Each structure stands twice: as structure tokens, then as C-alpha cells.
Amino acid sequence: MMEFHISRTARERYKFAESLFSYTGNVVFANVAACREFAYRMNQVRDVEKHPELAVMPASFTPWA
């Protein structure tokens, strides 16, 4: 399992589900699907079709990648 802090600003910007986060603002990914969803939401907001250099890869969030 991997856990890291995501700022409130980022949580609001990317509209992440609060259920992903602990009370300290840390997110915990228990599986690859959760990592993919997280990266997908970020890439939608970042408009990676127009700005591919801003793309986030799900493997960035996985300790097993």
C-alpha cells in the first residue's frame, strides 16, 4: 500500500472523492484501479489532449510498478 499527502487545493481542483483520503489529507491506493482513476481525473483537468507534457501516469502512484 502507498500513502502520500495531497493538498486541499489539489483535492478541490481535481474533485477527488473525499473517501480516498484519511483525516490528515493522505491518500491511500490499495490497488491499480484506484491509481488509474486518480491519474484519469488529474489528466482531465490538465487537458492532456492539448498539453500532453502535463500528463500524469498511473504508474507514478504505484509502488509495485
Residue pairs with C-beta under 8 A, 6 or more apart in sequence:
1 28
1 29
1 30
1 63
2 28
2 29
2 61
2 62
2 63
3 22
3 26
3 27
3 28
4 26
4 27
5 24
5 25
5 26
5 27
6 16
6 21
6 25
6 26
6 27
7 25
8 25
10 16
11 18
11 21
11 25
13 45
14 41
14 42
14 45
15 41
15 45
16 27
16 38
16 41
20 27
20 28
20 34
20 38
21 27
22 28
27 38
29 35
29 38
29 61
29 62
32 58
32 62
32 64
35 58
35 59
35 61
35 62
36 58
38 58
38 61
39 56
39 57
39 58
39 60
39 61
40 58
42 56
43 54
43 55
43 56
46 54
46 55
46 56
47 54
48 54
48 55
59 65
